[in-house]
Amino acid sequence: MINGSLEDTIAFISKLIGTNTDLTTRRFRIFGQHEAALFYYTNLVNHTNINVDIMKPLMYKPIHLTDRTIAVDELQDILINDTLYQSEALLENKVALLVDAILRGGTVVAIEGVDQAFVIGTRQIESRSIDQPATEQVIRGPREGFVELLGTNISLIRYRLQSPDLRIESTEIGQRTKSKVAVCYMDGITNSDLVKEVNSRLSKIDIDGVLDSGYLEQFIEDNHMSPFPQVQYTERPDKIVANLLEGRVAILVDGSPLALVVPTVFNQFYQTVEDYTERYLLMSAIRLARLVALMFSLIFPSLYVAIISFNPELIPTEFAVAVAGGRAGVPFPAVIEVLIIETSMEVLREATIRLPQQVGGALSIVGVLVIGQAAVAAGFSSPITVVTIALTTIGSFATPAYNAALALRLLRFPLIIMAGIFGLYGIMIGLILIANHLLSLRSFGVPYLSPLVPGSYSGMKDLIIRGPLSWLKERPFFLQTANKTRFAEQPQQPSPSGREPELLQPAINDNEGESEQ
């Protein structure tokens, strides 16, 4: 606790913070008579704010107090009410909390003879400007993505959701980093039990530092051993607002441009925001194509191995002859050949991601064209195998969510091995195991395959195809929202005959004088 001695306060703060070249301790006199000191980190504050709105008012008396002698016991009240030009100013008497405020970019003013110090908000951190989301391609919609500053991200949500029902609760996680975490939800829509469960799981996290929202994702998900993601992340504010209006909870971390959305079901990973901004017939067809590509990327290599190795009679004779001719000089069985090419493709994909942008594009073209053609020419692989793996890779790119596509890429390998051992039976066993695992998964108590299992008629309207917006009147049933209706009934449409509906006539007042008036 501060004891009123300025020298002791300076010694306490210096002991806790240690030697830092960017820590500034500025001694001065308040109104020319009271000794004081000001503490802040040089690279975390707005210097103009400190010089103009803090130092200058503290060193010169207000005009209406020029002829008055100010005692120490009344100094605190005069400074907070008549002197400081700052809305973010409060009093604190614990040295540990003062140090915490300095570390966050605040400015602390300690005064000789006063047992409380002033904590003033002066934080200003340089950050990148708001730009298009880097991880999600925007076709039709806002070209704005989250940045690293939590305050900026909350403002992007507030801008799109100007409702008094939006609630934002903040907490600190991380013993060393003390990262600020914001939990966002809609009061009156989101299930209160869901909010309590989210806060309960976050409160149990005990770790030195939270550097990204991905740390929280691994702590709060239900099944830590599943390859399928149970928490969705996004860089788009409009997507967060859409999920909040459905009754979900968003989690934002200071320093991370990726926000988390819970609970999450599987169908969210092949849906995009553009599905709802275009006409439903077009987007339903595209969603079907996206779903076909998702299944294509999972089972196509294993299906190829099973048919080539065990059931070549299932393909037309002419095509079977062409495949046999292409594989004539290949020294490996089909399963080994597919595993080698698939592994090479994964390594090539990872190398393309990690390389600088200018070099990555050239490497992908060289890898696909040159290496693939050279492998075929050298007899290392057959042309049909290269085509199969290429189509599978293209299908995985059609999945909008990177973490869901990664899970399918991982499951592709055990399916190929089972197809090489048991043929089509192995594929069916693998798919049954995957389906059983998906049925057992839950995200914050919500079945992972909702609204397919358990089934919901209203949810089916936005599952495989996207129905018209007028059909989507209810929020997802599995979220158990407090308010289940999205919008009221549509206004009455004009009659087919073309006649406009008659306007309601005002009631006739019995008093003619009042009517004329």
One Martini backbone bead per residue (centre of mass of N, CA, C, O) as a GRO file, in nm:
protein
  517
    1MET     BB    1   0.099   0.034   0.017
    2ILE     BB    2   0.053   0.360   0.020
    3ASN     BB    3   0.212   0.612   0.255
    4GLY     BB    4   0.293   0.915   0.111
    5SER     BB    5   0.576   0.847   0.006
    6LEU     BB    6   0.750   0.913  -0.272
    7GLU     BB    7   1.013   0.746  -0.237
    8ASP     BB    8   0.876   0.476  -0.175
    9THR     BB    9   0.716   0.452  -0.437
   10ILE     BB   10   0.959   0.452  -0.627
   11ALA     BB   11   1.094   0.202  -0.500
   12PHE     BB   12   0.867  -0.002  -0.543
   13ILE     BB   13   0.839   0.022  -0.852
   14SER     BB   14   1.138  -0.039  -0.922
   15LYS     BB   15   1.142  -0.323  -0.794
   16LEU     BB   16   0.916  -0.456  -0.970
   17ILE     BB   17   1.028  -0.374  -1.261
   18GLY     BB   18   1.308  -0.265  -1.281
   19THR     BB   19   1.536  -0.251  -1.538
   20ASN     BB   20   1.432   0.004  -1.781
   21THR     BB   21   1.475   0.199  -2.062
   22ASP     BB   22   1.144   0.257  -2.116
   23LEU     BB   23   1.130   0.385  -1.835
   24THR     BB   24   0.956   0.667  -1.701
   25THR     BB   25   1.073   0.918  -1.458
   26ARG     BB   26   0.889   1.213  -1.364
   27ARG     BB   27   0.975   1.500  -1.208
   28PHE     BB   28   0.756   1.730  -1.018
   29ARG     BB   29   0.534   2.018  -0.965
   30ILE     BB   30   0.244   2.087  -0.817
   31PHE     BB   31   0.181   2.415  -0.853
   32GLY     BB   32   0.494   2.454  -0.745
   33GLN     BB   33   0.480   2.265  -0.441
   34HIS     BB   34   0.424   1.958  -0.514
   35GLU     BB   35   0.556   1.660  -0.502
   36ALA     BB   36   0.619   1.454  -0.801
   37ALA     BB   37   0.543   1.153  -1.007
   38LEU     BB   38   0.599   0.998  -1.333
   39PHE     BB   39   0.474   0.694  -1.497
   40TYR     BB   40   0.609   0.527  -1.799
   41TYR     BB   41   0.596   0.382  -2.113
   42THR     BB   42   0.718   0.503  -2.403
   43ASN     BB   43   0.587   0.274  -2.620
   44LEU     BB   44   0.263   0.293  -2.486
   45VAL     BB   45   0.218   0.603  -2.538
   46ASN     BB   46   0.081   0.931  -2.548
   47HIS     BB   47   0.264   1.215  -2.546
   48THR     BB   48   0.060   1.438  -2.597
   49ASN     BB   49  -0.127   1.363  -2.368
   50ILE     BB   50   0.076   1.405  -2.138
   51ASN     BB   51   0.164   1.704  -2.194
   52VAL     BB   52  -0.132   1.842  -2.224
   53ASP     BB   53  -0.337   1.665  -2.014
   54ILE     BB   54  -0.124   1.648  -1.758
   55MET     BB   55   0.125   1.830  -1.708
   56LYS     BB   56   0.005   2.114  -1.750
   57PRO     BB   57  -0.233   2.108  -1.540
   58LEU     BB   58  -0.043   2.029  -1.291
   59MET     BB   59   0.153   2.295  -1.310
   60TYR     BB   60  -0.120   2.458  -1.343
   61LYS     BB   61  -0.352   2.646  -1.233
   62PRO     BB   62  -0.653   2.719  -1.218
   63ILE     BB   63  -0.812   3.011  -1.257
   64HIS     BB   64  -1.011   2.983  -0.995
   65LEU     BB   65  -0.717   2.906  -0.815
   66THR     BB   66  -0.485   3.121  -0.815
   67ASP     BB   67  -0.540   3.268  -0.510
   68ARG     BB   68  -0.502   2.978  -0.389
   69THR     BB   69  -0.425   2.767  -0.124
   70ILE     BB   70  -0.318   2.430  -0.149
   71ALA     BB   71  -0.367   2.158   0.020
   72VAL     BB   72  -0.305   1.827   0.060
   73ASP     BB   73  -0.598   1.724   0.148
   74GLU     BB   74  -0.729   1.879  -0.129
   75LEU     BB   75  -0.574   1.781  -0.387
   76GLN     BB   76  -0.723   1.530  -0.488
   77ASP     BB   77  -1.001   1.665  -0.554
   78ILE     BB   78  -0.897   1.886  -0.751
   79LEU     BB   79  -0.763   1.706  -0.965
   80ILE     BB   80  -1.016   1.523  -1.043
   81ASN     BB   81  -1.228   1.785  -1.089
   82ASP     BB   82  -1.032   2.054  -1.208
   83THR     BB   83  -0.766   1.950  -1.386
   84LEU     BB   84  -0.800   1.698  -1.540
   85TYR     BB   85  -0.798   1.596  -1.903
   86GLN     BB   86  -0.951   1.308  -1.810
   87SER     BB   87  -1.159   1.026  -1.827
   88GLU     BB   88  -0.916   0.819  -1.751
   89ALA     BB   89  -0.948   0.842  -1.402
   90LEU     BB   90  -0.793   0.702  -1.106
   91LEU     BB   91  -0.772   0.556  -0.783
   92GLU     BB   92  -0.473   0.413  -0.616
   93ASN     BB   93  -0.299   0.207  -0.336
   94LYS     BB   94  -0.164  -0.026  -0.505
   95VAL     BB   95   0.133  -0.115  -0.637
   96ALA     BB   96   0.059  -0.357  -0.818
   97LEU     BB   97  -0.163  -0.200  -0.980
   98LEU     BB   98   0.024   0.018  -1.088
   99VAL     BB   99   0.211  -0.168  -1.249
  100ASP     BB  100  -0.012  -0.287  -1.428
  101ALA     BB  101  -0.087  -0.016  -1.562
  102ILE     BB  102   0.191   0.040  -1.689
  103LEU     BB  103   0.204  -0.226  -1.863
  104ARG     BB  104  -0.069  -0.127  -2.031
  105GLY     BB  105  -0.017   0.210  -2.079
  106GLY     BB  106  -0.018   0.373  -1.836
  107THR     BB  107  -0.039   0.650  -1.600
  108VAL     BB  108   0.146   0.748  -1.308
  109VAL     BB  109   0.060   0.956  -1.016
  110ALA     BB  110   0.269   1.067  -0.755
  111ILE     BB  111   0.228   1.210  -0.420
  112GLU     BB  112   0.323   1.401  -0.170
  113GLY     BB  113   0.106   1.304   0.102
  114VAL     BB  114  -0.043   1.088  -0.081
  115ASP     BB  115  -0.225   0.765  -0.050
  116GLN     BB  116  -0.280   0.817  -0.365
  117ALA     BB  117  -0.290   0.727  -0.704
  118PHE     BB  118  -0.282   0.805  -1.043
  119VAL     BB  119  -0.477   0.655  -1.308
  120ILE     BB  120  -0.400   0.692  -1.659
  121GLY     BB  121  -0.522   0.683  -1.982
  122THR     BB  122  -0.245   0.639  -2.253
  123ARG     BB  123  -0.287   0.432  -2.466
  124GLN     BB  124  -0.057   0.358  -2.757
  125ILE     BB  125  -0.065   0.132  -3.034
  126GLU     BB  126   0.084   0.002  -3.292
  127SER     BB  127  -0.098  -0.091  -3.592
  128ARG     BB  128  -0.267  -0.238  -3.816
  129SER     BB  129  -0.480  -0.201  -4.050
  130ILE     BB  130  -0.779  -0.234  -4.185
  131ASP     BB  131  -0.850  -0.537  -4.362
  132GLN     BB  132  -0.858  -0.797  -4.530
  133PRO     BB  133  -0.897  -1.112  -4.488
  134ALA     BB  134  -0.646  -1.360  -4.492
  135THR     BB  135  -0.824  -1.647  -4.438
  136GLU     BB  136  -1.078  -1.503  -4.593
  137GLN     BB  137  -1.265  -1.488  -4.867
  138VAL     BB  138  -1.415  -1.207  -5.030
  139ILE     BB  139  -1.696  -1.166  -5.238
  140ARG     BB  140  -1.959  -1.083  -5.051
  141GLY     BB  141  -1.883  -0.807  -4.855
  142PRO     BB  142  -1.702  -0.703  -4.612
  143ARG     BB  143  -1.359  -0.548  -4.613
  144GLU     BB  144  -1.322  -0.668  -4.303
  145GLY     BB  145  -1.086  -0.723  -4.039
  146PHE     BB  146  -0.929  -0.827  -3.789
  147VAL     BB  147  -0.717  -0.733  -3.533
  148GLU     BB  148  -0.506  -0.717  -3.251
  149LEU     BB  149  -0.697  -0.520  -3.123
  150LEU     BB  150  -0.959  -0.535  -2.910
  151GLY     BB  151  -1.101  -0.258  -2.940
  152THR     BB  152  -1.132  -0.270  -3.248
  153ASN     BB  153  -1.301  -0.532  -3.262
  154ILE     BB  154  -1.539  -0.430  -3.093
  155SER     BB  155  -1.612  -0.194  -3.282
  156LEU     BB  156  -1.687  -0.376  -3.529
  157ILE     BB  157  -1.927  -0.504  -3.382
  158ARG     BB  158  -2.083  -0.247  -3.293
  159TYR     BB  159  -2.130  -0.135  -3.580
  160ARG     BB  160  -2.319  -0.397  -3.663
  161LEU     BB  161  -2.434  -0.410  -3.341
  162GLN     BB  162  -2.676  -0.178  -3.250
  163SER     BB  163  -2.726  -0.305  -2.938
  164PRO     BB  164  -2.822  -0.324  -2.600
  165ASP     BB  165  -2.787  -0.655  -2.588
  166LEU     BB  166  -2.492  -0.633  -2.599
  167ARG     BB  167  -2.244  -0.838  -2.444
  168ILE     BB  168  -1.931  -0.758  -2.256
  169GLU     BB  169  -1.695  -0.973  -2.114
  170SER     BB  170  -1.409  -0.951  -1.899
  171THR     BB  171  -1.078  -1.103  -1.880
  172GLU     BB  172  -0.791  -1.267  -1.728
  173ILE     BB  173  -0.522  -1.451  -1.896
  174GLY     BB  174  -0.235  -1.512  -1.750
  175GLN     BB  175   0.028  -1.470  -1.541
  176ARG     BB  176   0.214  -1.294  -1.739
  177THR     BB  177   0.034  -1.154  -1.972
  178LYS     BB  178  -0.259  -1.074  -1.908
  179SER     BB  179  -0.484  -1.143  -2.103
  180LYS     BB  180  -0.746  -1.011  -2.274
  181VAL     BB  181  -1.084  -1.134  -2.247
  182ALA     BB  182  -1.375  -1.156  -2.459
  183VAL     BB  183  -1.729  -1.195  -2.400
  184CYS     BB  184  -1.986  -1.250  -2.643
  185TYR     BB  185  -2.340  -1.155  -2.627
  186MET     BB  186  -2.702  -1.197  -2.630
  187ASP     BB  187  -2.940  -1.055  -2.464
  188GLY     BB  188  -3.231  -1.267  -2.498
  189ILE     BB  189  -3.090  -1.514  -2.670
  190THR     BB  190  -2.883  -1.638  -2.513
  191ASN     BB  191  -2.798  -1.889  -2.326
  192SER     BB  192  -2.713  -1.875  -1.995
  193ASP     BB  193  -2.570  -2.153  -1.968
  194LEU     BB  194  -2.359  -2.102  -2.187
  195VAL     BB  195  -2.218  -1.862  -2.054
  196LYS     BB  196  -2.137  -2.010  -1.794
  197GLU     BB  197  -1.965  -2.231  -1.934
  198VAL     BB  198  -1.758  -2.045  -2.063
  199ASN     BB  199  -1.661  -1.906  -1.799
  200SER     BB  200  -1.577  -2.168  -1.658
  201ARG     BB  201  -1.356  -2.262  -1.860
  202LEU     BB  202  -1.183  -2.002  -1.848
  203SER     BB  203  -1.129  -2.004  -1.530
  204LYS     BB  204  -0.948  -2.286  -1.551
  205ILE     BB  205  -0.720  -2.136  -1.679
  206ASP     BB  206  -0.359  -2.219  -1.628
  207ILE     BB  207  -0.122  -1.991  -1.758
  208ASP     BB  208   0.129  -1.791  -1.852
  209GLY     BB  209   0.028  -1.765  -2.170
  210VAL     BB  210  -0.172  -1.575  -2.419
  211LEU     BB  211  -0.109  -1.537  -2.772
  212ASP     BB  212  -0.379  -1.688  -2.863
  213SER     BB  213  -0.685  -1.830  -2.935
  214GLY     BB  214  -0.572  -2.125  -2.963
  215TYR     BB  215  -0.527  -2.179  -2.664
  216LEU     BB  216  -0.827  -2.175  -2.578
  217GLU     BB  217  -0.935  -2.394  -2.768
  218GLN     BB  218  -0.774  -2.636  -2.626
  219PHE     BB  219  -0.924  -2.596  -2.340
  220ILE     BB  220  -1.255  -2.580  -2.423
  221GLU     BB  221  -1.279  -2.834  -2.554
  222ASP     BB  222  -1.415  -3.147  -2.526
  223ASN     BB  223  -1.223  -3.302  -2.747
  224HIS     BB  224  -0.873  -3.342  -2.763
  225MET     BB  225  -0.852  -3.610  -2.974
  226SER     BB  226  -0.988  -3.478  -3.204
  227PRO     BB  227  -0.968  -3.378  -3.544
  228PHE     BB  228  -1.217  -3.216  -3.495
  229PRO     BB  229  -1.349  -2.914  -3.474
  230GLN     BB  230  -1.524  -2.742  -3.184
  231VAL     BB  231  -1.406  -2.462  -3.288
  232GLN     BB  232  -1.463  -2.157  -3.431
  233TYR     BB  233  -1.287  -1.945  -3.661
  234THR     BB  234  -1.249  -1.583  -3.725
  235GLU     BB  235  -1.198  -1.259  -3.924
  236ARG     BB  236  -1.510  -1.178  -3.932
  237PRO     BB  237  -1.746  -0.964  -3.815
  238ASP     BB  238  -2.007  -1.059  -3.966
  239LYS     BB  239  -1.989  -1.352  -3.860
  240ILE     BB  240  -2.014  -1.287  -3.562
  241VAL     BB  241  -2.289  -1.147  -3.574
  242ALA     BB  242  -2.447  -1.387  -3.690
  243ASN     BB  243  -2.388  -1.574  -3.443
  244LEU     BB  244  -2.509  -1.395  -3.223
  245LEU     BB  245  -2.802  -1.394  -3.348
  246GLU     BB  246  -2.825  -1.716  -3.304
  247GLY     BB  247  -2.678  -1.768  -2.993
  248ARG     BB  248  -2.386  -1.728  -2.968
  249VAL     BB  249  -2.038  -1.728  -2.870
  250ALA     BB  250  -1.777  -1.489  -2.836
  251ILE     BB  251  -1.408  -1.494  -2.853
  252LEU     BB  252  -1.164  -1.255  -2.748
  253VAL     BB  253  -0.816  -1.160  -2.804
  254ASP     BB  254  -0.555  -0.988  -2.712
  255GLY     BB  255  -0.353  -1.013  -3.013
  256SER     BB  256  -0.592  -1.140  -3.190
  257PRO     BB  257  -0.760  -1.185  -3.517
  258LEU     BB  258  -0.909  -1.440  -3.385
  259ALA     BB  259  -1.226  -1.560  -3.343
  260LEU     BB  260  -1.447  -1.732  -3.136
  261VAL     BB  261  -1.698  -2.001  -3.175
  262VAL     BB  262  -1.979  -2.089  -2.961
  263PRO     BB  263  -2.106  -2.339  -3.070
  264THR     BB  264  -2.016  -2.621  -3.288
  265VAL     BB  265  -2.088  -2.744  -3.609
  266PHE     BB  266  -2.025  -2.911  -3.899
  267ASN     BB  267  -2.186  -2.725  -4.112
  268GLN     BB  268  -2.004  -2.463  -4.072
  269PHE     BB  269  -1.745  -2.565  -4.255
  270TYR     BB  270  -1.931  -2.541  -4.547
  271GLN     BB  271  -1.996  -2.246  -4.476
  272THR     BB  272  -2.085  -1.911  -4.578
  273VAL     BB  273  -2.166  -1.581  -4.598
  274GLU     BB  274  -2.245  -1.588  -4.909
  275ASP     BB  275  -2.500  -1.774  -4.878
  276TYR     BB  276  -2.677  -1.500  -4.769
  277THR     BB  277  -2.614  -1.274  -5.015
  278GLU     BB  278  -2.746  -1.465  -5.208
  279ARG     BB  279  -2.921  -1.654  -5.391
  280TYR     BB  280  -3.046  -1.963  -5.309
  281LEU     BB  281  -3.007  -2.130  -5.569
  282LEU     BB  282  -2.707  -2.076  -5.616
  283MET     BB  283  -2.599  -2.147  -5.321
  284SER     BB  284  -2.703  -2.437  -5.316
  285ALA     BB  285  -2.528  -2.543  -5.547
  286ILE     BB  286  -2.255  -2.464  -5.420
  287ARG     BB  287  -2.287  -2.625  -5.159
  288LEU     BB  288  -2.303  -2.900  -5.294
  289ALA     BB  289  -2.023  -2.884  -5.425
  290ARG     BB  290  -1.873  -2.854  -5.156
  291LEU     BB  291  -1.966  -3.126  -5.034
  292VAL     BB  292  -1.854  -3.307  -5.255
  293ALA     BB  293  -1.557  -3.216  -5.220
  294LEU     BB  294  -1.531  -3.313  -4.931
  295MET     BB  295  -1.581  -3.617  -4.989
  296PHE     BB  296  -1.372  -3.645  -5.212
  297SER     BB  297  -1.115  -3.579  -5.029
  298LEU     BB  298  -1.156  -3.841  -4.847
  299ILE     BB  299  -1.227  -4.110  -5.061
  300PHE     BB  300  -1.082  -4.119  -5.341
  301PRO     BB  301  -0.807  -4.265  -5.292
  302SER     BB  302  -0.929  -4.522  -5.156
  303LEU     BB  303  -1.111  -4.598  -5.393
  304TYR     BB  304  -0.885  -4.640  -5.596
  305VAL     BB  305  -0.734  -4.864  -5.444
  306ALA     BB  306  -0.968  -5.070  -5.421
  307ILE     BB  307  -1.028  -5.105  -5.725
  308ILE     BB  308  -0.742  -5.175  -5.832
  309SER     BB  309  -0.681  -5.417  -5.619
  310PHE     BB  310  -0.991  -5.573  -5.605
  311ASN     BB  311  -1.217  -5.407  -5.821
  312PRO     BB  312  -1.181  -5.380  -6.157
  313GLU     BB  313  -1.482  -5.456  -6.256
  314LEU     BB  314  -1.618  -5.165  -6.189
  315ILE     BB  315  -1.482  -5.079  -6.446
  316PRO     BB  316  -1.438  -5.012  -6.747
  317THR     BB  317  -1.260  -5.171  -6.983
  318GLU     BB  318  -1.113  -4.938  -7.124
  319PHE     BB  319  -1.016  -4.807  -6.859
  320ALA     BB  320  -0.864  -5.054  -6.746
  321VAL     BB  321  -0.656  -5.069  -6.974
  322ALA     BB  322  -0.538  -4.785  -6.930
  323VAL     BB  323  -0.447  -4.831  -6.638
  324ALA     BB  324  -0.267  -5.077  -6.689
  325GLY     BB  325  -0.074  -4.930  -6.885
  326GLY     BB  326   0.020  -4.707  -6.679
  327ARG     BB  327   0.116  -4.948  -6.455
  328ALA     BB  328   0.337  -5.130  -6.588
  329GLY     BB  329   0.614  -4.969  -6.463
  330VAL     BB  330   0.524  -4.993  -6.169
  331PRO     BB  331   0.677  -5.116  -5.862
  332PHE     BB  332   0.415  -5.052  -5.700
  333PRO     BB  333   0.164  -5.057  -5.524
  334ALA     BB  334  -0.112  -4.867  -5.498
  335VAL     BB  335  -0.089  -4.788  -5.195
  336ILE     BB  336   0.208  -4.690  -5.203
  337GLU     BB  337   0.180  -4.484  -5.427
  338VAL     BB  338  -0.034  -4.302  -5.290
  339LEU     BB  339   0.123  -4.240  -5.031
  340ILE     BB  340   0.363  -4.100  -5.166
  341ILE     BB  341   0.210  -3.879  -5.323
  342GLU     BB  342   0.053  -3.766  -5.080
  343THR     BB  343   0.297  -3.687  -4.910
  344SER     BB  344   0.425  -3.500  -5.121
  345MET     BB  345   0.184  -3.304  -5.131
  346GLU     BB  346   0.196  -3.216  -4.831
  347VAL     BB  347   0.482  -3.105  -4.840
  348LEU     BB  348   0.430  -2.899  -5.066
  349ARG     BB  349   0.208  -2.742  -4.919
  350GLU     BB  350   0.379  -2.659  -4.672
  351ALA     BB  351   0.601  -2.512  -4.832
  352THR     BB  352   0.412  -2.299  -4.961
  353ILE     BB  353   0.321  -2.168  -4.693
  354ARG     BB  354   0.618  -2.096  -4.567
  355LEU     BB  355   0.681  -1.935  -4.790
  356PRO     BB  356   0.711  -1.678  -4.954
  357GLN     BB  357   0.488  -1.534  -5.166
  358GLN     BB  358   0.679  -1.504  -5.418
  359VAL     BB  359   0.767  -1.822  -5.407
  360GLY     BB  360   0.517  -2.009  -5.361
  361GLY     BB  361   0.383  -2.002  -5.644
  362ALA     BB  362   0.621  -2.124  -5.801
  363LEU     BB  363   0.639  -2.393  -5.645
  364SER     BB  364   0.358  -2.509  -5.709
  365ILE     BB  365   0.399  -2.524  -6.014
  366VAL     BB  366   0.655  -2.696  -6.016
  367GLY     BB  367   0.546  -2.936  -5.849
  368VAL     BB  368   0.309  -3.019  -6.033
  369LEU     BB  369   0.445  -3.030  -6.315
  370VAL     BB  370   0.738  -3.138  -6.292
  371ILE     BB  371   0.725  -3.367  -6.081
  372GLY     BB  372   0.486  -3.522  -6.199
  373GLN     BB  373   0.606  -3.570  -6.481
  374ALA     BB  374   0.868  -3.707  -6.384
  375ALA     BB  375   0.734  -3.949  -6.236
  376VAL     BB  376   0.600  -4.068  -6.490
  377ALA     BB  377   0.856  -4.090  -6.675
  378ALA     BB  378   1.015  -4.276  -6.451
  379GLY     BB  379   0.797  -4.490  -6.326
  380PHE     BB  380   0.693  -4.404  -6.028
  381SER     BB  381   0.415  -4.326  -6.170
  382SER     BB  382   0.092  -4.290  -6.257
  383PRO     BB  383  -0.128  -4.086  -6.414
  384ILE     BB  384  -0.387  -4.157  -6.246
  385THR     BB  385  -0.264  -4.090  -5.968
  386VAL     BB  386  -0.205  -3.791  -6.013
  387VAL     BB  387  -0.497  -3.714  -6.077
  388THR     BB  388  -0.624  -3.806  -5.811
  389ILE     BB  389  -0.456  -3.625  -5.618
  390ALA     BB  390  -0.528  -3.356  -5.751
  391LEU     BB  391  -0.836  -3.372  -5.705
  392THR     BB  392  -0.819  -3.398  -5.399
  393THR     BB  393  -0.678  -3.128  -5.345
  394ILE     BB  394  -0.896  -2.949  -5.472
  395GLY     BB  395  -1.124  -3.043  -5.280
  396SER     BB  396  -0.988  -2.931  -5.016
  397PHE     BB  397  -1.000  -2.624  -5.109
  398ALA     BB  398  -1.328  -2.606  -5.091
  399THR     BB  399  -1.288  -2.578  -4.794
  400PRO     BB  400  -1.324  -2.306  -4.592
  401ALA     BB  401  -1.207  -2.462  -4.351
  402TYR     BB  402  -0.893  -2.538  -4.248
  403ASN     BB  403  -0.936  -2.734  -4.001
  404ALA     BB  404  -1.128  -2.928  -4.152
  405ALA     BB  405  -0.938  -2.998  -4.389
  406LEU     BB  406  -0.717  -3.118  -4.204
  407ALA     BB  407  -0.882  -3.358  -4.097
  408LEU     BB  408  -0.931  -3.493  -4.375
  409ARG     BB  409  -0.631  -3.528  -4.447
  410LEU     BB  410  -0.571  -3.719  -4.208
  411LEU     BB  411  -0.799  -3.943  -4.273
  412ARG     BB  412  -0.695  -4.040  -4.551
  413PHE     BB  413  -0.470  -4.243  -4.466
  414PRO     BB  414  -0.629  -4.471  -4.314
  415LEU     BB  415  -0.813  -4.528  -4.559
  416ILE     BB  416  -0.593  -4.624  -4.752
  417ILE     BB  417  -0.492  -4.862  -4.580
  418MET     BB  418  -0.767  -5.010  -4.559
  419ALA     BB  419  -0.801  -5.040  -4.868
  420GLY     BB  420  -0.530  -5.208  -4.908
  421ILE     BB  421  -0.642  -5.452  -4.721
  422PHE     BB  422  -0.990  -5.462  -4.766
  423GLY     BB  423  -1.102  -5.251  -4.942
  424LEU     BB  424  -1.428  -5.166  -4.941
  425TYR     BB  425  -1.457  -5.259  -4.650
  426GLY     BB  426  -1.254  -5.059  -4.529
  427ILE     BB  427  -1.404  -4.803  -4.603
  428MET     BB  428  -1.664  -4.864  -4.444
  429ILE     BB  429  -1.533  -4.889  -4.169
  430GLY     BB  430  -1.412  -4.606  -4.161
  431LEU     BB  431  -1.680  -4.447  -4.198
  432ILE     BB  432  -1.818  -4.563  -3.945
  433LEU     BB  433  -1.612  -4.455  -3.742
  434ILE     BB  434  -1.645  -4.157  -3.814
  435ALA     BB  435  -1.950  -4.141  -3.759
  436ASN     BB  436  -1.935  -4.225  -3.460
  437HIS     BB  437  -1.755  -3.992  -3.373
  438LEU     BB  438  -1.945  -3.761  -3.457
  439LEU     BB  439  -2.186  -3.859  -3.273
  440SER     BB  440  -2.006  -3.819  -2.998
  441LEU     BB  441  -1.985  -3.533  -3.039
  442ARG     BB  442  -1.933  -3.216  -2.857
  443SER     BB  443  -2.040  -2.860  -2.819
  444PHE     BB  444  -2.136  -2.750  -2.539
  445GLY     BB  445  -2.370  -2.994  -2.558
  446VAL     BB  446  -2.372  -3.009  -2.871
  447PRO     BB  447  -2.438  -3.180  -3.130
  448TYR     BB  448  -2.233  -3.209  -3.409
  449LEU     BB  449  -2.483  -3.301  -3.624
  450SER     BB  450  -2.635  -3.065  -3.611
  451PRO     BB  451  -2.965  -3.109  -3.749
  452LEU     BB  452  -2.946  -3.418  -3.823
  453VAL     BB  453  -2.824  -3.513  -3.529
  454PRO     BB  454  -3.077  -3.432  -3.434
  455GLY     BB  455  -3.362  -3.376  -3.588
  456SER     BB  456  -3.470  -3.085  -3.797
  457TYR     BB  457  -3.678  -2.915  -3.993
  458SER     BB  458  -3.566  -2.623  -3.972
  459GLY     BB  459  -3.260  -2.709  -4.013
  460MET     BB  460  -3.287  -2.837  -4.307
  461LYS     BB  461  -3.309  -2.552  -4.459
  462ASP     BB  462  -2.972  -2.517  -4.360
  463LEU     BB  463  -2.781  -2.760  -4.471
  464ILE     BB  464  -2.750  -2.848  -4.778
  465ILE     BB  465  -2.944  -2.628  -4.829
  466ARG     BB  466  -3.059  -2.291  -4.905
  467GLY     BB  467  -3.306  -2.131  -4.809
  468PRO     BB  468  -3.505  -1.898  -4.787
  469LEU     BB  469  -3.528  -1.641  -4.568
  470SER     BB  470  -3.837  -1.691  -4.508
  471TRP     BB  471  -3.774  -1.982  -4.376
  472LEU     BB  472  -3.567  -1.850  -4.152
  473LYS     BB  473  -3.732  -1.786  -3.859
  474GLU     BB  474  -3.551  -1.972  -3.689
  475ARG     BB  475  -3.349  -2.063  -3.466
  476PRO     BB  476  -3.146  -2.282  -3.359
  477PHE     BB  477  -3.253  -2.535  -3.155
  478PHE     BB  478  -2.975  -2.641  -3.018
  479LEU     BB  479  -2.928  -2.355  -2.855
  480GLN     BB  480  -3.158  -2.269  -2.668
  481THR     BB  481  -3.302  -2.005  -2.698
  482ALA     BB  482  -3.488  -1.745  -2.573
  483ASN     BB  483  -3.513  -1.645  -2.875
  484LYS     BB  484  -3.654  -1.813  -3.164
  485THR     BB  485  -3.705  -1.553  -3.339
  486ARG     BB  486  -3.603  -1.355  -3.603
  487PHE     BB  487  -3.891  -1.285  -3.742
  488ALA     BB  488  -4.161  -1.172  -3.859
  489GLU     BB  489  -4.409  -1.149  -4.042
  490GLN     BB  490  -4.490  -1.085  -4.345
  491PRO     BB  491  -4.616  -0.872  -4.536
  492GLN     BB  492  -4.868  -0.802  -4.729
  493GLN     BB  493  -4.942  -0.887  -5.040
  494PRO     BB  494  -5.040  -0.828  -5.331
  495SER     BB  495  -5.280  -0.895  -5.530
  496PRO     BB  496  -5.313  -1.061  -5.832
  497SER     BB  497  -5.505  -0.832  -5.962
  498GLY     BB  498  -5.350  -0.545  -5.865
  499ARG     BB  499  -5.486  -0.453  -5.621
  500GLU     BB  500  -5.488  -0.251  -5.373
  501PRO     BB  501  -5.501  -0.228  -5.059
  502GLU     BB  502  -5.701  -0.108  -4.836
  503LEU     BB  503  -5.725   0.150  -4.641
  504LEU     BB  504  -5.749   0.254  -4.336
  505GLN     BB  505  -6.005   0.401  -4.173
  506PRO     BB  506  -6.084   0.640  -3.983
  507ALA     BB  507  -6.238   0.713  -3.715
  508ILE     BB  508  -6.557   0.832  -3.638
  509ASN     BB  509  -6.664   1.109  -3.491
  510ASP     BB  510  -6.950   1.207  -3.332
  511ASN     BB  511  -6.821   1.486  -3.319
  512GLU     BB  512  -6.835   1.717  -3.561
  513GLY     BB  513  -6.658   1.944  -3.451
  514GLU     BB  514  -6.408   1.771  -3.398
  515SER     BB  515  -6.379   1.666  -3.687
  516GLU     BB  516  -6.334   1.940  -3.826
  517GLN     BB  517  -6.097   2.019  -3.633
   0.00000   0.00000   0.00000
